[in-house]
Amino acid sequence: MKEFTTTIKVRSYECDIYGHVNNAVYLQYCEAARVEFLETMGYDLQKLKELNILLPIVRIEIDYKRPLFMNELIEVTVKWTGRRKSSAYFEQQIRKLPDGELAAKAKVTWVCTDLKGKPQPIPHLLLDAVKNHFGPVPEQFD
């Protein structure tokens, strides 16, 4: 499956007293990339709600490798790596540009729910959109 990639510029207010990006902001970068990933396929939050779909994150595991600093350009990737009936698994990377040095990597799990938070199968229309834009989504079974 192909990765989705977006570019973000580090803003001054994202930096902490040490002068580098606060660790919580890395999660925001990952979230921004996942939102753009969905929007690329025509699924913004409003469209998902119209389809009775929410995609809450239930787990994130992140490894910080290198600090990021104000005004740096970064590349954030999203790769859908597996799925079960109602959950999906992603790997994300944050890399410094232009050299591509790895700043952080994350493993993310979301669950497909209805608007009341009840888990439901990932709709075929979403799986088909992913397949059409990025290639087949691998399944994962425990």
Wavefront OBJ file of the C-alpha trace (Angstrom):
o trace
v 0.000 0.000 0.000
v 1.265 3.481 -0.887
v 1.863 6.062 1.833
v 0.058 9.379 2.095
v 2.436 12.291 2.686
v 1.911 15.895 3.757
v 4.326 18.721 4.555
v 4.058 20.942 7.648
v 6.126 23.922 8.826
v 6.971 23.973 12.542
v 5.468 27.082 14.159
v 7.062 29.000 17.020
v 4.182 28.426 19.446
v 4.622 24.656 19.117
v 8.013 24.869 20.802
v 8.562 24.456 24.539
v 10.975 26.115 26.971
v 13.802 23.976 25.597
v 13.343 25.514 22.147
v 12.148 22.347 20.432
v 8.710 21.059 19.520
v 6.754 19.851 22.542
v 6.223 16.087 22.510
v 2.415 16.434 22.469
v 2.599 18.427 19.216
v 3.996 15.386 17.390
v 0.613 13.753 18.014
v -1.076 16.792 16.472
v 1.132 16.463 13.380
v 0.095 12.816 13.078
v -3.575 13.762 13.494
v -3.308 16.473 10.834
v -1.834 13.955 8.394
v -4.590 11.398 9.093
v -7.245 14.073 8.535
v -5.647 15.048 5.205
v -5.361 11.348 4.294
v -9.148 11.022 4.664
v -9.841 14.335 2.914
v -7.764 13.204 -0.078
v -10.355 10.481 -0.593
v -13.302 12.863 -0.100
v -14.035 12.017 3.539
v -13.887 15.057 5.783
v -15.466 14.987 9.250
v -18.787 16.345 7.969
v -19.024 13.653 5.276
v -18.169 10.918 7.798
v -20.878 12.183 10.162
v -23.410 12.191 7.310
v -22.515 8.523 6.801
v -22.953 7.813 10.569
v -19.198 7.189 10.956
v -16.706 8.298 13.583
v -13.081 7.139 13.663
v -11.809 7.655 17.219
v -8.220 6.811 18.063
v -7.987 4.072 20.690
v -4.208 3.591 20.813
v -1.058 5.460 19.851
v 2.476 4.256 20.443
v 5.089 6.870 19.532
v 8.877 6.808 19.518
v 10.705 10.136 19.505
v 13.990 10.001 17.592
v 15.163 13.598 16.989
v 13.987 17.042 18.113
v 12.230 19.435 15.767
v 12.791 23.194 15.833
v 10.959 26.366 14.791
v 10.633 26.955 11.037
v 11.762 23.467 10.054
v 9.788 21.750 7.322
v 8.645 18.256 8.115
v 7.026 15.470 6.159
v 4.375 13.365 7.884
v 3.345 10.046 6.373
v 0.347 7.782 6.905
v 0.381 4.142 5.886
v -2.629 1.911 6.542
v -0.986 -1.365 7.554
v -3.872 -3.607 8.594
v -7.472 -3.910 9.620
v -9.956 -6.059 11.378
v -13.735 -5.882 11.162
v -14.081 -2.470 12.851
v -10.503 -1.328 13.525
v -7.622 -0.105 11.395
v -3.885 0.071 12.033
v -1.531 2.749 10.751
v 2.156 3.500 10.803
v 3.188 7.126 10.691
v 6.545 8.823 10.374
v 7.638 12.402 10.909
v 10.762 13.282 8.943
v 12.813 16.466 8.719
v 13.134 17.999 5.280
v 15.095 18.142 3.111
v 17.282 15.261 4.374
v 14.471 12.939 5.524
v 15.956 12.387 8.997
v 13.460 10.472 11.151
v 12.143 12.619 14.020
v 9.387 10.275 15.256
v 7.439 7.172 14.318
v 4.053 6.073 15.569
v 1.709 3.113 15.477
v -1.934 4.164 15.573
v -5.200 2.253 15.955
v -8.638 3.668 15.300
v -12.048 2.068 15.617
v -14.975 2.713 13.328
v -18.082 3.628 15.337
v -21.506 5.087 14.756
v -22.269 8.597 16.024
v -23.089 7.202 19.474
v -19.716 5.449 19.784
v -20.897 1.891 19.105
v -18.300 -0.076 17.090
v -19.391 -1.000 13.576
v -17.700 -2.637 10.592
v -15.528 -0.375 8.466
v -17.808 0.522 5.525
v -16.898 -0.900 2.126
v -17.174 2.564 0.584
v -14.293 3.741 2.802
v -12.240 0.603 2.108
v -12.887 1.022 -1.629
v -11.782 4.678 -1.494
v -8.545 3.677 0.233
v -7.949 0.931 -2.323
v -8.579 3.317 -5.244
v -6.180 5.962 -3.895
v -3.482 3.953 -2.122
v -3.847 0.272 -3.010
v -5.336 -2.724 -1.186
v -5.649 -2.577 2.590
v -4.004 -5.611 4.208
v -6.092 -7.539 6.708
v -4.737 -8.473 10.097
v -5.919 -11.297 12.314
v -4.744 -12.211 15.787
l 1 2 3 4 5 6 7 8 9 10 11 12 13 14 15 16 17 18 19 20 21 22 23 24 25 26 27 28 29 30 31 32 33 34 35 36 37 38 39 40 41 42 43 44 45 46 47 48 49 50 51 52 53 54 55 56 57 58 59 60 61 62 63 64 65 66 67 68 69 70 71 72 73 74 75 76 77 78 79 80 81 82 83 84 85 86 87 88 89 90 91 92 93 94 95 96 97 98 99 100 101 102 103 104 105 106 107 108 109 110 111 112 113 114 115 116 117 118 119 120 121 122 123 124 125 126 127 128 129 130 131 132 133 134 135 136 137 138 139 140 141 142
